[in-house]
């Protein structure tokens, strides 16, 4: 009587919060271009299986990082991946393994170089 029990979904989502983008962040040093950001992301995901954790979870995290938040949340939930911070900067699988994702995988920096040449490069990569 008077007790409340959190649901499994609430626990998985870090207390019932919906998945959100990470806080705004600034790239240290010079402004980063679209091509530089793309290269940073490609390098991270290429090397991710070498880090601790399971390859299948890294693949799910990459897929989730590259889509909209609603679909990303479905990917995380279907793979039993918790995100206690409310965003994907820290993810924990069902075995308790931690996966720390840098913000550049999840959003653009506040000091992004948004020049026309970079925008064209972004469109051509699609």
C-alpha positions in Angstrom: 0.0 0.0 0.0 1.4 3.4 -1.0 4.3 1.7 -2.9 5.1 2.6 -6.4 6.9 0.2 -8.8 8.7 1.5 -11.8 8.0 -0.4 -15.0 10.7 -2.2 -17.0 10.2 0.4 -19.7 10.8 3.3 -17.3 14.0 1.6 -16.0 15.2 1.0 -19.5 14.7 4.6 -20.5 16.4 6.1 -17.5 13.4 6.8 -15.3 10.7 7.1 -17.8 12.3 9.9 -19.8 12.1 9.9 -23.5 15.4 9.8 -25.4 16.7 13.3 -26.2 19.6 14.9 -28.0 22.7 15.6 -25.9 23.3 19.1 -24.6 24.8 21.6 -27.1 28.5 21.3 -27.3 31.4 23.2 -28.8 34.2 21.7 -30.9 37.5 22.6 -29.3 39.9 24.6 -31.5 38.8 25.6 -35.0 35.3 25.3 -36.3 34.6 21.9 -37.7 33.3 21.4 -41.3 30.8 18.8 -42.4 33.5 16.7 -44.0 35.6 16.8 -40.8 32.6 15.9 -38.7 31.8 13.0 -41.1 35.4 11.8 -40.9 35.3 11.9 -37.1 32.1 9.8 -37.0 33.4 7.3 -39.6 36.6 6.8 -37.7 34.8 6.2 -34.4 32.4 3.7 -35.8 35.1 1.9 -37.8 37.0 1.4 -34.5 34.1 0.8 -32.1 34.2 -3.0 -32.3 37.7 -2.8 -30.9 36.4 -1.1 -27.7 34.9 -3.1 -24.9 31.4 -4.4 -25.6 29.5 -6.6 -28.1 29.7 -5.9 -31.8 25.9 -6.3 -32.1 25.3 -3.5 -29.5 27.8 -1.2 -31.3 25.9 -1.8 -34.5 22.6 -1.0 -32.8 24.1 2.2 -31.3 25.4 3.3 -34.7 22.0 2.8 -36.3 20.3 4.7 -33.4 22.8 7.5 -33.6 22.1 8.0 -37.3 18.3 8.2 -37.2 15.6 10.3 -35.6 14.9 10.1 -31.9 11.7 8.1 -32.1 13.3 5.4 -34.2 16.5 5.5 -32.1 14.5 4.9 -28.9 12.9 1.9 -30.5 16.3 0.5 -31.5 17.7 1.0 -28.0 14.6 -0.6 -26.4 14.6 -3.6 -28.7 18.2 -4.3 -27.8 17.7 -3.8 -24.1 20.0 -0.8 -24.0 19.5 1.7 -21.2 20.4 5.4 -21.4 20.5 6.7 -17.8 21.5 10.2 -18.8 18.4 10.6 -21.0 20.6 10.8 -24.1 23.0 8.3 -25.9 26.2 9.7 -24.4 26.1 6.8 -21.9 24.4 3.5 -22.9 24.4 0.3 -20.9 23.5 -3.1 -22.3 21.7 -5.9 -20.5 25.0 -7.3 -19.3 25.9 -4.1 -17.6 28.6 -3.1 -20.2 28.9 0.7 -20.6 29.1 2.3 -24.0 30.2 6.0 -24.0 29.4 7.9 -27.1 31.0 11.3 -27.8 28.6 14.1 -28.6 29.9 14.5 -32.2 28.2 11.2 -33.0 24.8 12.5 -31.8 24.6 16.1 -32.9 26.5 19.0 -34.5 28.7 21.4 -32.6 27.5 24.9 -31.9 30.6 26.3 -33.8 29.9 24.2 -36.9 31.3 25.7 -40.1 28.1 26.0 -42.2 29.7 27.4 -45.3 28.2 26.7 -48.8 31.0 24.3 -49.8 30.3 22.2 -46.7 26.6 22.1 -47.3 27.2 20.9 -50.9 29.5 18.2 -49.6 26.9 17.1 -47.1 24.2 16.8 -49.8 26.5 14.8 -52.2 27.3 12.3 -49.4 23.7 11.3 -49.1 
